[in-house]
């Protein structure tokens, strides 16, 4: 959603329009994973709290021994922005792209067969995707575009930050 005082993006405007169609009486509690959007959301529905979405215990795993050839995983729908980074990477690396519908035990299989999880934004604006927490919980090296908010994660320490396909 657009953050107050920030330039907007058509994707954010669409999300705000969707939010404007909700019935605030349909919720007893609303939790947002992005504390920066609370002022925008609260114009429509009150927010109880902000926090990253929890990761189920079954996704947690130790860091595996490195493989000779790294296996890379991206989970998320295709967008032009994502493909501008994933497309070139798919020609160089062993990269699995799960675009839709892989959850639970099947997703855990992919996570356990991977060394690196890639986090890319839907569009070219920073946000915090919850897949970042899943990858870290599963013991994968997280390679991500800049996170906003960071929820305590530190680029260069907790994850590798990239800004383009070359990186």
Secondary structure by P-SEA (a helix, b strand, c coil): cccccccccaaaaaaaaaaaacccccccbbbbccccaaaaaaacccccccccccccccccccccccccbbbbbbbcccccccccaaaaaaacccccccccccccaaaaaaaaaccbbbbbccccbbbbbaaaaaaaaaccccccccccccccccccccbbbbccccc
